[in-house]
């Protein structure tokens, strides 16, 4: 395995290692963060794939993984702010274009996995107001199958209460995360379309957790944080 300081994202890995504990304490306070199922995380490499509700999700998923994770990031995120570009590049974000085949991004992700590190993907491709608004894309499943590494589903709820599509400011909220049983891509090889089957299995795993939090008839602004969580969502 290459040394972190010689590998893309190495500086971010070292920095994350130094701030992980205080960052976790801050997230527990500011976001009432509760993570269930961390014992399901396999040894790296693996693809970790979560639903996407907020700009803070990459940080939260990395906290759940207990390490810095390099994410496939839509190229449109780059170029809006020099400071933001430097920040996500520092942590090793992999730019992924929408308008053409992401050849370089795929190569970078495969190299990361082959080096023994995890790669993060948000299959919905963008922040959504609620689970089910966007059909998951197949990239996470393809990447896991192509490299033979586990695909780890992660369900996130509550992060939409800060820096989400409807709540664009930073505010205290309550976040719940569930790390689910990893999917072994080789167990889907008997399907006509293994990638599609893996994608469906990922979506079903996440939906099993998020379904109860989004009962029919509730409006998005009623869903910013779990009930009884001590959230201060009602404050100005």
Secondary structure, 3 states (H helix, E strand, C coil): CCCHHHCCCHHHHHHHHHHHHHHHHHHHHHCCCEEECHHHCCCCCEEEEECCCECCHHHHHHHHHCCCCEEEEEHHHCCCCHHHHHHHHHCCCEEECCCCCCHHHHHHHHHHHHCCCCEEECCCCCCCCCCCCCCCCCHHHHHHHHHCCEEEEEEEECHHHCCECCCCCCCCCCCEEEECCCECHHHHCCCCCHHHHHHHHHHHHHHHHHHHHCCCCCCHHHCCCCCCCCCCCCCC
